[in-house]
C-alpha cells in the first residue's frame, strides 16, 4: 500500500476523516487523532493500488498566491492592553470630520433637528456595521484579505478592493496633515502671518483687500492656487517639504504595525479632547458665543421632511466610523478571542457621537464670537454712512435705530449699507478646509495671545489627522503584510516602500492645483467604492457566513447573544440603508454635473468650475479600479481560470464551511489527473453545509474548525460520491 504523508492543508477543507469499520487505521468509526493514518479497505478492494491518506492538524501553509489566506497563528500581533486598543479605535474613528463636517451639517440641515436623523442612522446603520467589522476580525484573527477569503474564496476580491480604496484615501488624507504642519510652523510667529494683508511699497495687496486676510493666506501664500485644474502651476517647494515630513512622521509611527503605532495613540486620541475643552471654556466667555450656540442647535423641524437631510445623516455616520477601509477588521484581529467586542462597539459609538456634538459646541461658540466681531465692524462703517445720507440723526445711533432704518429703506444695499446681521454671518459658516484654515483661523486672530491659541488648535488637528491616518494605513498594511509573497520581508521595509510610493504619487497635491485634486479624490475615490465594499461585507457575513453562525460567534466571544435588534438591522435595515446611500450617491453624481471650487484672484472669491472631461475620466477610473477586484476575483475563482488556494498535490482539500454551496469549486475540474479514490459522504451532507461546533477553537479561524467528518464507505448507489485524487510526484 502506498502512503502519502501530508504536512499541511490547502484548498478546500474536508478533514478530519473518520476511519471505516475494521480499517487498519483504528477502531471502527473512531475519530482521527492529530496525526492518525486512515486506511481505506473498501476503496482498495475496488482498485488494487490502494492509497492511505495521512491527515494532520498543522496550521495552513501558503504557497505565495497573490490572493492568500492569512495566517492566524501565534505570530499575529496583539494589543499591549485594553486601553491601547480602545484609544486606537477612538483615534481612528474620531477624526477631522467630527470637527469640520458635523457642525456644518447641523448648521445646514435644521440645527438641533439634525440630531434626530443622525441618531437614527447611528443606531440602524453605524453600530451594526461597526460590530460586523470588529467582530469578524476578532473571531477569525485575520486581516481584511484573509477574512473574506476564509468566508468564501469567491469573495476574496473584497479585501483587495478595500486595500486599493484605502490607498487612494491615504494619499490625500496625508496632504491635510501637510497643510496643518505648514500652519503649525507659521503659528509661532507674532503677529500671525494671516492677521494682516501683506504690503508692497506700503500698499496692501489688492487681491487680499478683495477677499480677506485669512483667505489670502490660505489660497495665495499656502497653496499658491492656480486658476483651474488645467493650469497646475508647478510644484510648491514648501508644500513638498511638509508633505515629505508628514510621510516621514507617519512611517516612523506605523513602521512596526501596532507595536509602534500603539504607543502614539495615547497622545493622538486624548490630546484633542484637552484642546476642545480649553477652547470651549474660552469660547463661552467670549461675546457672541451664546448667539452661535443658539443658531446651531435651534431645531428647524420642517427640514426633516427633506430626504437629503436623512441621506446626509446616513453618509456622515458611515464615514465617521471609517467603515470598509479594512482598518476595523485589522484592529479587531489583534484582540484576544474572548474580548467583549459588543461593549467596545457601544462605547466607541457613544464616544464618536459625543465628540461630534462636543466639537460642534466649541466650533460655533468661536464662530459666534467671530460673527459678533464682523457685525460690530459692519456697524462701525455703516452708521456714519447712513448718517451722511440723512437716514440716521447721527453716527452714534444705537444698533436698534440702525436696524429699524434698514427696514424702512428699500434700496439700502445699493447705497452701500450693510445688513450687519448676526444670522447672515452665521449662515456663511464653512465646512472642511475652509472652516479650519480660513474661518477658524480668522477667529483665532481676534483672541488675546493669538499664537498660543493657533498652536494648540493646529496641534489638535494634527493629532486628529495622524490618529485617523494611522488607522487608514493599518488597514492597508495589514492586508499587504498578509500577502504570502511579502511575508519574508521585514515590516519596516514594506512600510517604507508604501510610504515612499504614497509620497511620490502625493506630489500631485503639492502643485498649484493640489487642492482641486484633493476635492476630486475626496468626491470620487472614497465614496461609491467604500459604500459598495461595506454593502458586500454585510452581505458576506450575514448571508454567506450566516447570521446564525455570526450570532453564535459573538456569544462565544462575549457571553452575550445578539437579540432582535441586531438581527433586524443586520439582515434588513442596514443593507437597505447602505443600498439607499449607494443609489442616492450615484444618482446625485449623474444628475448634478460634478464641480470643484477654484480660487478666482480677480474677484478674491471661490468660484465653482466644472471638471474637464479628461479629469472626469480619471475620476470614473478611480471608482472602477477600486471595485474591479471584486468581480475579477469572483470570475477567476468561479470558472477556475487560475487555481487560487488549491494545492491538490499535498493530498488535502479544504472546504469553507459557509451557508452557501461550494460544490462548484470542488468538482472534477479542480483535480489534476491522477490516481482516483472514492469517498462517500453521509446522507446528512448537503449543499448548505450545516454547522458543527464539536471541534471549535477560538484561536483558529473558522476555516480550520467546524468541519464535516467523512467516512470511507463501500461503493453504494445510495450514497453521494465525492472523488478525490492524489498526485504521485
C-alpha positions as CSV (number, residue, x, y, z in Angstrom):
1,X,0.0,0.0,0.0
2,X,1.3,3.4,-1.0
3,X,1.3,6.1,1.7
4,X,1.0,9.8,1.3
5,X,2.1,12.0,4.2
6,X,0.5,15.4,4.4
7,X,2.1,18.2,6.5
8,X,-0.4,20.9,5.7
9,X,-3.8,21.7,4.4
10,X,-4.6,23.8,1.4
11,X,-7.5,24.3,-0.9
12,X,-11.0,23.4,0.4
13,X,-11.0,21.6,3.7
14,X,-12.7,18.2,4.1
15,X,-10.9,17.0,7.2
16,X,-10.7,15.4,9.7
17,X,-11.9,12.0,8.4
18,X,-13.4,9.0,10.2
19,X,-12.0,5.6,9.7
20,X,-14.1,2.8,8.4
21,X,-15.1,-0.4,10.4
22,X,-12.4,-2.8,10.7
23,X,-9.9,-0.4,9.0
24,X,-6.3,-0.7,9.6
25,X,-6.1,2.8,10.9
26,X,-8.1,2.2,14.1
27,X,-11.4,1.2,15.6
28,X,-14.4,1.4,13.5
29,X,-16.0,4.9,13.5
30,X,-13.3,6.4,15.7
31,X,-12.3,10.0,15.2
32,X,-8.8,10.5,13.9
33,X,-6.2,11.9,16.2
34,X,-4.0,14.8,15.1
35,X,-1.6,12.6,13.1
36,X,-3.6,9.4,12.7
37,X,-3.5,7.4,9.5
38,X,-6.6,6.4,7.6
39,X,-6.8,3.1,5.8
40,X,-9.5,2.7,3.1
41,X,-10.0,-1.0,2.6
42,X,-13.2,-0.7,0.6
43,X,-11.6,1.6,-2.0
44,X,-8.5,-0.6,-2.1
45,X,-10.6,-3.6,-3.0
46,X,-12.2,-1.6,-5.8
47,X,-8.8,-0.6,-7.0
48,X,-5.8,-2.7,-6.1
49,X,-3.4,0.2,-6.0
50,X,-5.0,1.5,-2.7
51,X,-3.9,4.7,-1.1
52,X,-3.5,5.6,2.6
53,X,-4.1,9.3,3.3
54,X,-2.4,10.8,6.4
55,X,-4.1,13.9,7.7
56,X,-2.5,16.3,10.2
57,X,-3.8,19.3,12.0
58,X,-0.9,21.5,11.1
59,X,-1.8,25.2,10.5
60,X,-2.4,26.1,6.9
61,X,0.8,26.8,4.9
62,X,0.7,29.2,2.0
63,X,2.1,28.9,-1.5
64,X,2.7,32.5,-2.4
65,X,-0.6,33.2,-4.2
66,X,-1.3,36.9,-4.6
67,X,-4.7,36.5,-3.0
68,X,-3.8,34.4,0.0
69,X,-5.3,33.1,3.2
70,X,-3.6,35.0,6.0
71,X,-2.4,33.0,9.0
72,X,-3.9,33.5,12.4
73,X,-1.1,31.7,14.1
74,X,0.8,32.6,17.2
75,X,2.9,35.2,15.4
76,X,0.0,37.6,15.0
77,X,0.5,40.9,16.7
78,X,-1.6,41.8,19.7
79,X,-2.5,44.9,21.7
80,X,-0.4,45.5,24.8
81,X,-3.5,46.3,26.8
82,X,-7.2,47.1,26.5
83,X,-6.6,50.9,26.7
84,X,-4.3,50.8,23.7
85,X,-7.0,49.1,21.6
86,X,-9.7,51.5,22.8
87,X,-7.6,54.6,22.1
88,X,-6.6,53.3,18.7
89,X,-10.2,52.8,17.7
90,X,-11.1,56.3,19.1
91,X,-8.2,57.9,17.3
92,X,-9.2,56.3,14.1
93,X,-13.0,56.8,14.1
94,X,-12.9,60.3,15.7
95,X,-11.2,62.4,13.1
96,X,-11.4,65.7,11.2
97,X,-14.9,65.0,10.1
98,X,-16.1,65.4,13.6
99,X,-14.6,68.9,13.8
100,X,-15.4,70.4,10.4
101,X,-18.1,68.3,8.9
102,X,-20.7,67.5,11.6
103,X,-21.1,71.1,12.8
104,X,-21.6,72.2,9.2
105,X,-24.3,69.6,8.6
106,X,-26.1,70.7,11.8
107,X,-26.0,74.3,10.7
108,X,-27.2,73.4,7.2
109,X,-29.9,70.8,7.9
110,X,-32.1,72.2,10.7
111,X,-29.7,72.8,13.6
112,X,-30.8,70.6,16.6
113,X,-33.3,68.8,14.4
114,X,-30.4,67.2,12.5
115,X,-29.5,65.3,15.7
116,X,-32.7,63.1,15.2
117,X,-31.7,61.6,11.8
118,X,-28.1,61.4,12.9
119,X,-29.1,59.3,16.0
120,X,-31.5,57.1,13.9
121,X,-28.8,56.4,11.4
122,X,-26.2,55.8,14.1
123,X,-28.5,53.1,15.7
124,X,-29.7,51.5,12.4
125,X,-26.6,51.7,10.3
126,X,-23.4,52.7,12.1
127,X,-23.4,50.4,15.2
128,X,-24.5,47.2,13.4
129,X,-21.8,47.7,10.7
130,X,-19.3,48.5,13.3
131,X,-19.9,45.3,15.2
132,X,-19.7,43.2,12.0
133,X,-16.2,44.5,11.1
134,X,-14.8,44.4,14.6
135,X,-16.5,41.1,15.4
136,X,-15.5,39.2,12.3
137,X,-11.9,40.4,12.6
138,X,-11.7,39.3,16.2
139,X,-13.3,35.9,15.5
140,X,-11.1,35.0,12.6
141,X,-8.0,36.9,13.8
142,X,-7.1,37.8,10.2
143,X,-6.7,40.9,8.2
144,X,-9.3,42.1,5.6
145,X,-8.0,39.9,2.8
146,X,-7.8,36.7,5.0
147,X,-11.3,37.3,6.4
148,X,-13.1,37.4,3.1
149,X,-11.1,34.6,1.6
150,X,-12.0,32.4,4.6
151,X,-15.7,33.2,4.4
152,X,-15.7,32.2,0.8
153,X,-13.0,32.2,-1.9
154,X,-15.2,33.9,-4.4
155,X,-15.3,36.9,-2.0
156,X,-11.6,37.4,-1.9
157,X,-11.7,40.5,-4.1
158,X,-13.4,42.5,-1.3
159,X,-10.1,42.6,0.6
160,X,-8.2,43.8,-2.4
161,X,-10.8,46.4,-3.3
162,X,-10.7,47.7,0.3
163,X,-6.9,47.9,0.1
164,X,-7.0,49.9,-3.1
165,X,-9.6,52.4,-2.0
166,X,-7.7,52.8,1.3
167,X,-4.6,53.6,-0.8
168,X,-6.5,56.4,-2.6
169,X,-7.8,57.9,0.7
170,X,-4.4,57.7,2.4
171,X,-2.9,59.7,-0.5
172,X,-5.0,62.8,0.0
173,X,-5.6,62.5,3.8
174,X,-1.9,62.9,4.5
175,X,-2.0,66.1,2.4
176,X,-4.3,67.6,5.0
177,X,-1.7,66.8,7.6
178,X,0.8,68.5,5.4
179,X,-1.2,71.7,5.4
180,X,-1.6,71.5,9.2
181,X,2.2,71.3,9.5
182,X,2.6,74.4,7.4
183,X,0.1,76.4,9.6
184,X,1.7,75.0,12.8
185,X,5.1,76.2,11.8
186,X,3.7,79.7,11.0
187,X,1.7,79.8,14.3
188,X,4.9,80.5,16.3
189,X,5.2,83.9,14.6
190,X,3.8,87.0,16.2
191,X,1.7,88.5,14.9
192,X,0.2,85.6,13.0
193,X,1.1,85.9,9.3
194,X,-2.6,85.8,8.3
195,X,-3.6,88.6,10.7
196,X,-2.9,91.4,8.2
197,X,-2.7,91.8,4.4
198,X,0.9,91.8,3.1
199,X,2.0,95.2,1.7
200,X,4.1,96.1,-1.3
201,X,5.7,99.6,-1.2
202,X,3.5,100.5,1.7
203,X,0.3,99.4,0.0
204,X,-1.8,96.4,0.9
205,X,-2.1,93.8,-1.9
206,X,-5.3,94.3,-3.9
207,X,-6.1,90.6,-4.0
208,X,-6.0,90.4,-0.2
209,X,-8.3,93.5,0.1
210,X,-10.8,92.0,-2.3
211,X,-11.0,88.8,-0.1
212,X,-9.8,88.7,3.5
213,X,-6.5,88.2,5.3
214,X,-7.1,84.6,6.1
215,X,-8.5,83.7,2.7
216,X,-5.5,85.3,1.0
217,X,-3.0,83.5,3.2
218,X,-4.7,80.2,2.5
219,X,-5.1,80.4,-1.3
220,X,-2.2,82.6,-2.2
221,X,0.5,82.0,0.5
222,X,-0.1,78.4,1.5
223,X,-1.4,76.9,-1.7
224,X,-0.4,79.5,-4.3
225,X,-3.6,78.2,-6.0
226,X,-3.8,78.1,-9.8
227,X,-6.9,79.4,-11.5
228,X,-8.1,75.9,-12.6
229,X,-7.1,72.2,-12.8
230,X,-5.9,72.7,-16.3
231,X,-3.2,75.1,-15.1
232,X,-1.3,73.1,-12.4
233,X,1.3,75.8,-11.7
234,X,4.2,73.6,-10.8
235,X,5.2,72.1,-7.5
236,X,5.4,74.4,-4.4
237,X,8.6,73.6,-2.6
238,X,7.2,74.4,0.9
239,X,4.3,72.0,0.4
240,X,6.7,69.3,-0.9
241,X,8.9,69.6,2.2
242,X,5.9,69.5,4.5
243,X,4.5,66.5,2.6
244,X,7.8,64.7,3.0
245,X,7.8,65.5,6.7
246,X,4.2,64.2,7.0
247,X,5.1,60.9,5.4
248,X,8.3,60.5,7.5
249,X,6.3,61.0,10.7
250,X,3.6,58.5,9.6
251,X,6.3,56.0,8.6
252,X,8.0,56.1,12.0
253,X,4.6,55.7,13.7
254,X,3.5,52.8,11.6
255,X,6.7,51.0,10.6
256,X,6.2,48.1,13.0
257,X,2.5,48.0,13.0
258,X,0.6,48.3,16.3
259,X,3.9,47.7,18.2
260,X,4.9,51.2,17.2
261,X,1.6,53.0,16.5
262,X,0.0,51.7,19.7
263,X,2.3,54.0,21.7
264,X,1.4,57.1,19.8
265,X,-2.4,56.8,20.2
266,X,-2.2,57.9,23.8
267,X,-1.4,61.4,22.5
268,X,-3.4,61.4,19.3
269,X,-6.6,60.2,21.0
270,X,-6.5,62.2,24.2
271,X,-4.9,65.5,23.3
272,X,-7.8,66.7,21.1
273,X,-10.2,66.4,24.0
274,X,-7.9,68.5,26.1
275,X,-7.8,71.2,23.4
276,X,-11.5,71.1,22.8
277,X,-12.2,71.6,26.5
278,X,-9.8,74.6,26.6
279,X,-11.4,76.2,23.6
280,X,-14.9,75.5,24.9
281,X,-14.1,77.2,28.2
282,X,-12.5,80.2,26.5
283,X,-15.2,80.4,23.8
284,X,-18.1,80.5,26.3
285,X,-16.6,83.6,27.8
286,X,-16.4,85.5,24.5
287,X,-19.2,87.9,23.3
288,X,-21.4,86.3,20.7
289,X,-20.8,82.7,21.8
290,X,-24.4,82.2,23.0
291,X,-25.7,83.5,19.7
292,X,-23.6,80.9,17.9
293,X,-24.8,78.1,20.0
294,X,-28.5,79.2,19.7
295,X,-28.1,79.4,15.9
296,X,-26.5,75.9,15.8
297,X,-29.0,74.0,17.9
298,X,-32.3,75.8,17.3
299,X,-34.3,73.0,15.7
300,X,-35.9,73.6,12.4
301,X,-38.2,70.6,12.3
302,X,-39.5,71.3,8.8
303,X,-36.1,70.3,7.5
304,X,-36.7,66.7,8.5
305,X,-39.1,66.4,5.5
306,X,-36.2,66.8,3.1
307,X,-34.8,63.4,2.1
308,X,-31.4,65.0,1.6
309,X,-31.2,65.5,5.4
310,X,-31.5,61.8,6.0
311,X,-29.1,60.9,3.2
312,X,-26.5,63.3,4.7
313,X,-27.0,61.9,8.2
314,X,-26.5,58.3,6.9
315,X,-23.4,59.3,4.9
316,X,-22.0,61.2,7.9
317,X,-22.4,58.2,10.2
318,X,-20.9,55.9,7.6
319,X,-17.7,57.9,7.1
320,X,-17.4,59.0,10.7
321,X,-16.8,55.3,11.7
322,X,-14.3,54.7,9.0
323,X,-16.1,51.6,7.7
324,X,-15.0,49.4,4.8
325,X,-11.3,50.5,5.0
326,X,-10.3,47.2,6.5
327,X,-8.9,49.0,9.5
328,X,-11.6,47.9,11.9
329,X,-11.1,44.3,10.9
330,X,-7.4,44.6,11.4
331,X,-7.9,46.3,14.8
332,X,-10.3,43.5,15.9
333,X,-7.9,40.8,14.7
334,X,-5.3,41.9,17.3
335,X,-7.8,41.3,20.2
336,X,-7.8,38.2,22.3
337,X,-10.6,35.7,21.3
338,X,-12.7,36.4,24.4
339,X,-12.7,40.2,24.2
340,X,-16.1,41.7,24.8
341,X,-16.4,43.3,21.3
342,X,-20.0,44.3,21.8
343,X,-19.1,46.5,24.7
344,X,-16.3,48.1,22.7
345,X,-18.7,48.9,19.8
346,X,-21.2,50.6,22.1
347,X,-18.5,52.6,23.9
348,X,-16.8,53.8,20.8
349,X,-20.1,54.6,19.1
350,X,-21.2,56.8,22.1
351,X,-17.8,58.4,22.2
352,X,-17.9,59.2,18.5
353,X,-21.4,60.8,18.7
354,X,-20.4,62.7,21.9
355,X,-17.3,64.0,20.2
356,X,-19.2,65.3,17.2
357,X,-21.7,67.2,19.4
358,X,-19.0,68.4,21.7
359,X,-16.9,69.7,18.8
360,X,-20.0,71.5,17.5
361,X,-20.3,73.4,20.7
362,X,-16.7,74.5,20.5
363,X,-16.8,75.4,16.8
364,X,-20.0,77.5,17.0
365,X,-19.0,79.2,20.2
366,X,-15.9,80.5,18.4
367,X,-17.8,81.2,15.2
368,X,-20.4,83.2,17.2
369,X,-17.6,85.3,18.6
370,X,-16.3,85.8,15.0
371,X,-19.7,86.8,13.7
372,X,-20.1,89.2,16.6
373,X,-16.9,91.0,15.7
374,X,-17.9,91.1,12.0
375,X,-21.3,92.7,12.9
376,X,-19.6,95.3,15.1
377,X,-17.2,96.2,12.2
378,X,-20.1,96.4,9.8
379,X,-22.0,98.8,12.1
380,X,-18.9,100.9,12.6
381,X,-18.7,101.6,8.9
382,X,-22.4,101.6,8.0
383,X,-23.6,104.0,10.7
384,X,-21.5,107.0,9.6
385,X,-22.5,106.4,6.0
386,X,-26.2,106.3,7.0
387,X,-25.8,109.5,8.9
388,X,-24.1,111.2,6.0
389,X,-27.1,110.2,3.8
390,X,-29.5,111.6,6.3
391,X,-31.0,108.2,7.2
392,X,-29.8,108.5,10.8
393,X,-29.7,111.5,13.1
394,X,-26.0,110.9,13.8
395,X,-23.3,108.3,13.7
396,X,-23.7,107.4,17.3
397,X,-27.2,106.0,16.8
398,X,-28.0,102.7,18.6
399,X,-28.0,99.4,16.9
400,X,-31.8,99.2,17.1
401,X,-32.1,102.5,15.3
402,X,-29.9,101.3,12.5
403,X,-31.8,98.1,12.0
404,X,-35.1,100.0,12.1
405,X,-33.8,102.3,9.4
406,X,-32.9,99.3,7.2
407,X,-36.4,98.1,7.3
408,X,-37.7,101.5,6.2
409,X,-35.2,101.8,3.4
410,X,-35.9,99.6,0.4
411,X,-32.7,100.2,-1.6
412,X,-30.2,100.3,1.3
413,X,-28.0,97.7,-0.3
414,X,-27.5,99.9,-3.4
415,X,-26.5,102.7,-1.1
416,X,-23.7,100.6,0.4
417,X,-25.3,100.0,3.7
418,X,-24.6,96.5,5.1
419,X,-27.1,94.1,6.6
420,X,-24.9,93.7,9.7
421,X,-26.9,90.6,10.5
422,X,-25.7,88.0,13.0
423,X,-27.8,85.3,11.4
424,X,-26.3,86.1,8.0
425,X,-22.8,85.9,9.4
426,X,-23.5,82.5,11.0
427,X,-25.2,81.2,7.8
428,X,-21.9,81.7,6.0
429,X,-20.1,79.1,8.2
430,X,-17.9,77.0,6.0
431,X,-17.0,73.3,6.1
432,X,-13.9,71.3,5.6
433,X,-10.6,73.0,4.9
434,X,-12.4,76.4,4.7
435,X,-13.6,76.1,8.2
436,X,-10.2,75.2,9.7
437,X,-7.8,77.3,7.6
438,X,-10.0,80.4,6.9
439,X,-12.9,80.8,9.2
440,X,-11.4,79.4,12.4
441,X,-8.1,80.9,11.7
442,X,-9.7,84.4,11.5
443,X,-11.4,83.9,14.8
444,X,-8.1,82.9,16.4
445,X,-6.6,86.1,15.3
446,X,-9.0,88.1,17.4
447,X,-8.1,86.2,20.6
448,X,-5.6,87.5,23.1
449,X,-2.2,85.8,22.7
450,X,-3.3,84.5,19.3
451,X,-0.1,82.4,18.6
452,X,-0.8,80.3,21.6
453,X,-4.4,79.5,20.5
454,X,-3.2,78.9,17.0
455,X,-0.5,76.4,18.1
456,X,-2.8,74.3,20.2
457,X,-5.6,74.4,17.6
458,X,-3.4,73.1,14.8
459,X,-1.7,70.6,17.2
460,X,-5.3,69.3,17.8
461,X,-5.9,69.0,14.1
462,X,-2.5,67.3,13.7
463,X,-3.4,64.8,16.4
464,X,-6.8,64.1,14.9
465,X,-5.3,63.7,11.4
466,X,-2.5,61.4,12.4
467,X,-4.8,59.3,14.5
468,X,-7.1,58.7,11.5
469,X,-4.1,58.2,9.1
470,X,-2.6,55.6,11.4
471,X,-5.9,53.6,11.2
472,X,-6.3,54.1,7.5
473,X,-2.7,52.8,6.8
474,X,-3.1,50.0,9.3
475,X,-6.0,48.6,7.3
476,X,-3.9,48.7,4.1
477,X,-0.6,47.5,5.6
478,X,-2.3,44.6,7.4
479,X,-3.6,43.4,4.1
480,X,-0.2,43.8,2.5
481,X,1.6,42.0,5.4
482,X,-0.7,39.0,4.9
483,X,0.3,38.5,1.3
484,X,2.5,35.4,1.2
485,X,5.0,36.8,-1.3
486,X,5.8,39.5,1.2
487,X,5.9,37.6,4.4
488,X,9.7,37.1,4.2
489,X,10.2,40.9,4.0
490,X,10.5,42.9,7.2
491,X,7.6,45.1,8.1
492,X,9.8,48.2,8.2
493,X,10.8,47.8,4.6
494,X,7.3,47.2,3.4
495,X,6.0,50.2,5.3
496,X,8.9,52.3,3.9
497,X,8.0,51.2,0.4
498,X,4.4,52.1,0.8
499,X,5.1,55.5,2.3
500,X,7.6,56.3,-0.5
501,X,5.1,55.4,-3.2
502,X,2.4,57.4,-1.5
503,X,4.8,60.4,-1.2
504,X,5.7,60.3,-4.9
505,X,2.1,60.0,-6.0
506,X,1.1,62.6,-3.5
507,X,3.3,65.2,-5.2
508,X,0.2,65.7,-7.4
509,X,-1.3,67.5,-4.4
510,X,1.7,69.8,-4.0
511,X,1.1,71.7,-7.2
512,X,-0.9,74.9,-7.6
513,X,-4.0,72.7,-8.4
514,X,-3.3,70.4,-5.5
515,X,-6.5,71.4,-3.5
516,X,-8.6,70.8,-6.6
517,X,-7.2,67.3,-7.0
518,X,-7.9,66.7,-3.3
519,X,-11.5,67.7,-3.9
520,X,-11.6,65.2,-6.8
521,X,-10.2,62.3,-4.7
522,X,-12.5,63.2,-1.8
523,X,-15.6,63.2,-4.0
524,X,-14.9,60.1,-6.0
525,X,-12.1,57.8,-4.7
526,X,-13.6,57.2,-1.3
527,X,-17.3,57.4,-1.8
528,X,-19.0,54.9,-4.1
529,X,-16.3,52.3,-3.7
530,X,-16.4,52.3,0.1
531,X,-20.2,52.0,0.1
532,X,-20.2,49.1,-2.3
533,X,-17.5,47.4,-0.2
534,X,-19.4,47.9,3.0
535,X,-22.6,46.6,1.5
536,X,-20.8,43.4,0.2
537,X,-19.2,43.0,3.6
538,X,-22.5,42.9,5.3
539,X,-24.0,40.5,2.7
540,X,-20.9,38.3,3.1
541,X,-21.1,38.0,6.9
542,X,-24.9,37.8,7.2
543,X,-25.9,35.8,4.2
544,X,-22.8,33.8,3.2
545,X,-21.1,33.2,6.5
546,X,-24.5,33.2,8.1
547,X,-26.2,35.4,10.6
548,X,-26.9,32.5,13.0
549,X,-23.3,31.5,12.9
550,X,-22.1,35.0,13.4
551,X,-24.5,35.4,16.3
552,X,-23.1,32.3,17.9
553,X,-19.6,33.6,17.4
554,X,-20.5,36.8,19.3
555,X,-22.0,34.8,22.1
556,X,-18.9,32.5,22.3
557,X,-16.6,35.5,22.4
558,X,-18.6,37.8,24.8
559,X,-21.2,35.7,26.5
560,X,-23.9,38.0,25.1
561,X,-26.2,36.7,22.4
562,X,-27.3,39.4,19.9
563,X,-31.1,39.7,20.0
564,X,-33.8,41.0,17.7
565,X,-32.3,44.5,17.3
566,X,-29.1,43.1,15.9
567,X,-30.9,40.6,13.7
568,X,-33.3,43.1,12.2
569,X,-30.6,45.7,11.5
570,X,-28.1,43.1,10.1
571,X,-30.5,41.3,7.9
572,X,-32.8,44.0,6.6
573,X,-32.4,47.7,7.7
574,X,-28.6,48.2,7.4
575,X,-28.4,46.6,3.9
576,X,-31.4,48.8,2.8
577,X,-29.8,51.9,4.2
578,X,-26.5,51.1,2.5
579,X,-28.3,50.5,-0.8
580,X,-30.1,53.8,-0.4
581,X,-26.8,55.6,0.2
582,X,-25.3,53.9,-2.9
583,X,-28.2,54.7,-5.2
584,X,-28.5,58.3,-4.0
585,X,-24.8,58.9,-4.3
586,X,-24.7,57.6,-7.8
587,X,-27.9,59.5,-8.7
588,X,-26.5,62.7,-7.3
589,X,-23.3,62.4,-9.4
590,X,-25.4,61.7,-12.5
591,X,-28.0,64.4,-12.1
592,X,-25.6,67.1,-10.8
593,X,-22.7,68.0,-13.0
594,X,-19.6,67.5,-10.8
595,X,-17.9,70.7,-10.0
596,X,-14.9,71.9,-7.9
597,X,-14.3,75.2,-6.1
598,X,-11.4,77.2,-7.6
599,X,-9.8,80.4,-6.4
600,X,-10.5,83.5,-8.6
601,X,-7.8,86.0,-8.0
602,X,-9.6,88.8,-9.9
603,X,-12.6,88.8,-7.6
604,X,-10.9,87.4,-4.5
605,X,-13.6,84.7,-4.2
606,X,-14.1,81.0,-4.7
607,X,-16.0,80.1,-7.8
608,X,-17.5,76.8,-8.9
609,X,-16.0,75.3,-12.1
610,X,-16.9,72.1,-14.0
611,X,-14.4,69.3,-14.1
612,X,-12.7,69.0,-17.5
613,X,-13.8,65.8,-19.4
614,X,-10.4,64.2,-19.0
615,X,-10.5,64.7,-15.3
616,X,-13.9,63.0,-15.1
617,X,-12.4,60.1,-16.9
618,X,-9.7,59.8,-14.2
619,X,-12.5,60.1,-11.5
620,X,-14.5,57.2,-13.1
621,X,-11.3,55.2,-13.5
622,X,-10.6,55.5,-9.8
623,X,-14.0,54.3,-8.9
624,X,-13.7,51.3,-11.2
625,X,-10.2,50.4,-10.2
626,X,-11.4,50.4,-6.6
627,X,-14.2,47.9,-7.1
628,X,-12.8,45.9,-10.1
629,X,-11.1,43.3,-7.9
630,X,-14.5,42.1,-6.5
631,X,-15.9,40.8,-9.8
632,X,-12.5,39.9,-11.2
633,X,-11.6,37.5,-8.3
634,X,-15.1,36.1,-8.3
635,X,-14.9,35.2,-12.0
636,X,-11.4,33.8,-11.8
637,X,-12.3,31.6,-9.0
638,X,-15.8,30.7,-10.1
639,X,-14.6,29.5,-13.5
640,X,-11.2,28.3,-12.3
641,X,-9.2,30.5,-14.6
642,X,-6.4,30.5,-12.1
643,X,-6.0,27.8,-9.4
644,X,-6.0,30.1,-6.4
645,X,-5.9,28.4,-3.0
646,X,-5.8,24.9,-4.4
647,X,-2.9,22.5,-3.9
648,X,-4.1,19.0,-4.7
649,X,-0.5,17.7,-4.8
650,X,-0.4,18.0,-1.0
651,X,-3.3,15.4,-0.8
652,X,-5.7,17.6,1.2
653,X,-8.7,19.6,0.2
654,X,-10.0,22.5,2.3
655,X,-13.7,23.4,2.4
656,X,-15.0,26.7,3.7
657,X,-18.0,25.8,5.9
658,X,-20.4,28.6,4.9
659,X,-24.1,28.8,4.3
660,X,-23.7,28.7,0.5
661,X,-22.7,25.8,-1.6
662,X,-19.0,25.4,-2.6
663,X,-19.8,22.3,-4.6
664,X,-19.0,24.1,-7.8
665,X,-15.5,24.7,-6.6
666,X,-14.9,21.1,-5.6
667,X,-15.7,19.4,-8.9
668,X,-13.5,17.3,-11.1
669,X,-12.2,20.3,-12.9
670,X,-10.3,21.3,-9.7
671,X,-8.4,17.9,-9.6
672,X,-5.5,17.1,-11.8
673,X,-5.5,13.7,-13.4
674,X,-4.0,11.0,-11.2
675,X,-5.0,8.1,-9.1
676,X,-8.7,8.3,-8.2
677,X,-10.1,7.2,-4.9
678,X,-13.8,7.4,-4.0
679,X,-15.1,8.7,-0.7
680,X,-18.8,8.7,0.2
681,X,-20.5,11.4,2.2
682,X,-23.1,10.6,4.8
683,X,-26.7,11.4,3.7
684,X,-26.7,14.3,6.1
685,X,-24.2,16.1,4.0
686,X,-25.9,18.7,1.9
687,X,-25.0,21.8,-0.1
688,X,-25.9,24.2,2.7
689,X,-23.1,22.8,4.9
690,X,-24.8,22.8,8.3
691,X,-22.6,23.9,11.2
692,X,-20.8,21.5,13.5
693,X,-19.2,23.0,16.6
694,X,-17.6,19.9,18.0
695,X,-14.0,21.0,17.4
696,X,-14.3,24.7,17.6
697,X,-11.1,26.5,18.6
698,X,-11.3,30.2,19.3
699,X,-7.6,30.6,18.4
700,X,-8.0,29.5,14.8
701,X,-10.2,30.9,12.0
702,X,-13.4,29.2,11.3
703,X,-12.0,27.7,8.1
704,X,-9.9,25.4,10.2
705,X,-12.8,24.4,12.5
706,X,-16.4,23.1,12.4
707,X,-15.6,20.7,9.5
708,X,-17.8,17.9,8.3
709,X,-16.4,14.5,9.0
710,X,-16.4,12.0,6.2
711,X,-16.5,8.2,6.4
712,X,-14.9,5.9,3.8
713,X,-17.7,3.5,2.8
714,X,-18.1,0.7,0.3
715,X,-19.5,1.6,-3.1
716,X,-23.2,2.1,-2.8
717,X,-25.7,3.7,-5.1
718,X,-27.5,5.1,-2.0
719,X,-24.5,7.4,-1.1
720,X,-23.3,10.6,-2.7
721,X,-19.9,10.1,-4.2
722,X,-17.1,12.5,-3.9
723,X,-13.9,11.9,-5.9
724,X,-10.6,13.0,-4.6
725,X,-7.3,12.5,-6.5
726,X,-3.8,12.3,-5.1
727,X,-1.0,13.2,-7.4
728,X,2.1,11.0,-7.2
729,X,5.2,13.2,-7.6
